[in-house]
């Protein structure tokens, strides 16, 4: 997926935002709805899985755009 920066028009490069867990590093995920506090782990997660987050960074101005979708899962 190639993207062009909406701010300056230069090319954007794909990357990801890591999520650090007890099991290691994973790709960050998007969940529907506002976050809820959890006494034990900080934030409760909904029972349905989240969508992996793909990040795109402009090589010119540094703008970040985040997208959520199954295509951004680790392969």
Secondary structure as GFF3:
##gff-version 3
##sequence-region A 1 75
A	DSSP	beta_strand	3	4	.	.	.	ID=ss1
A	DSSP	beta_strand	11	16	.	.	.	ID=ss2
A	DSSP	beta_strand	18	21	.	.	.	ID=ss3
A	DSSP	beta_strand	24	27	.	.	.	ID=ss4
A	DSSP	beta_strand	29	30	.	.	.	ID=ss5
A	DSSP	beta_strand	36	38	.	.	.	ID=ss6
A	DSSP	beta_strand	42	44	.	.	.	ID=ss7
A	DSSP	beta_strand	51	58	.	.	.	ID=ss8
A	DSSP	beta_strand	64	68	.	.	.	ID=ss9
A	DSSP	three_ten_helix	70	72	.	.	.	ID=ss10
###
